[in-house]
């Protein structure tokens, strides 16, 4: 009995890990590719290992882009749907909603959630949205890039974007950090 229970728990854990990897790989292969502009954020956290914290221009969505208009206070963690369209080199927010959005021609809908940043003390006319793209884990000792960061993300039909590649001054992250090593 104990052996069967142990094998069942082991099978469930393995299935969860393999399922998560499968979903991530499927999103990377089948998702639409977008390029996002980042904003500088402190890239170090000694307690969690080496990763780069990424902030995005699309992270602050103007309240006037919401249909229907957003009224009252917002709950942190509330799902937000954002339609992005290519404007020049990068994709930018063109509209948003608290309800699922249909994508029109040239748009890609990304799902995020409302997050109230701790550093904002006064209310603004924008809503901060996190997309699950805010951390990019890197090889040890390479978590402090110098230069302009841009992110290439894959967006599957579910709207849950996944980082495909991070660039430093137009070069892939690993290559740029290798060139920057002393």
N, C-alpha and C positions, 0 to 999 in steps of 0.2 A: 504494500500500500504506500509506504513512504517513498519507495523507488518510483512508482508511477506518478505520485504527486511531484517529486523532484523533476522527473522528465517533462511533465506537463508545464511546470513553471519555467524550465529551461527552454522548452519549445515556444512558449508565449513570449519570453524575453527575446529570443532569437528572431521570431516572427516580427516583433515590433521594430527591432533594429533594421532588419532587412526591408521591411515595409517603408520605413522612413527614408532609407537610402534610395529605394526604388522611386518614391515620389519626388525626391530632390533631383535625381537623374532624369526622370521623365520631364520635369519642369524645365531643366536646362536644355534638353533636346528639342522639345516641342513648343516651348514658349516663344513669344515674340520678343525680339531683342530691342532694348531701348538704352539710350545713353543719358545718364543723369549727372547734373552738376552738383558738386559738394560744397559745403561750407566748412571752414576750419573748426575743429573741436580737439580738445586735449586727447592725444592718442595713447596715453599710458595708463595702465592699471596693474600695479605690481601684484595684487592678490589674485587676479584671474588669468594670468598668463599674458602672452603677447598677442594683442590684436589692435586694430586701428578702429577708432570710433569715428563713424561717418555721420555728418549732418548734411541734409539736402535742402536745396532751394525749394523743392516741392514739399518739404516738411511743414512749412507754414502756409496754410491755405486761407486765402482771404474769405471772410464770412459772406461777402457779396457774390461769391461764385457758387454758393449752395442753392440748390433747387430741391424742394421748397426752401425758402429762407429759414435760417437757423434762429430760433428765439429761445430765450431763457438760458439757464445754466446747462452746461454739458457734463456728462458723467465720464470720468476717465475710463478708458477701455472700451468705449462705445465704437462699434464698427462704422467706418467711413469709407465710401466708395469715391475714388478720384479718377476722372477722365484726363488722360495726358495726350497731348498732341506735340508733334515735332515742331519746334520753333528755332530755326537755325540748326546748330549742331546738337542741341539738347532737347529733351522732352520737358514740357512745362504743363502745369495745371491749367485746364480750360474750364472745367466745371466739377462740381462735387455734390454729394448727397449722402444722407443718412440711410437711404434705401438703395438697393441694387440699381446700377445704371446700365442701360444698354449702350454699347459702343457704337458710335457712328463712324463713317468713313474717315480714316486717318487718325482715329483715337484708339487708345489702349486703356482699359479700365483696370486700375490697381486697387486692391483692398488694403486698408490700413486700419488703425484704431486711434482714437483721440487720446492724447497724452498731455497732461498739464505739467509743463516743465517747472522744476522747483525754482529756477532762477528768475522766472517772471513774477514780478511783484504787482504790476498793475495790469488790468484787463486790456487786451488789444483787440483790434478788429480782425484778427486771424485765429485760426484753430490749428494747433500743433498736431500733426499726424505722424505716427511712426509706422513703418512698413515692414519691419523685420529685416531691414537691410542696413541697420545701424552699426553692426559689428562685422569686421572682416578679420578673421584669425590668420596670423602670419607665423612664419618660422621664428624661433627664438632669436631675439636681438635685432629684429628688423621692424619693430613696431613704431619707429619714429621717422616717418618719411619727410623729406624736404622737397617741396614743389607742389604743383597743382594736381589734386586728385580728381579723377573722374571715374564713374562706375558704369560698367556695362551690366545690365540686369536682364534676366529672362522672365517674361510674364506669361504664364500658362492661362488657360481659359478660366481657372479658378480665381485669378486675380492676385494670388499670393506670389509676389515677386521673389526671385532668388538671385543673388549676386553671381554673375558669370565670370567677371574679370574686373580688377581694379587697375587703373593706370596712374602712373606718376609722370607728369609732364609728357603724356602721350605714349609712354613705354609701359609694358606690362609690369606689375608691381615687383614680382620676383627678379626680373631682369634689371629694373631700376635700382633695387636695393643691392643687388650683386655689384653693379657698377659703382654704387656709392660707398661700398665697403672700403675701409682704409687699407 
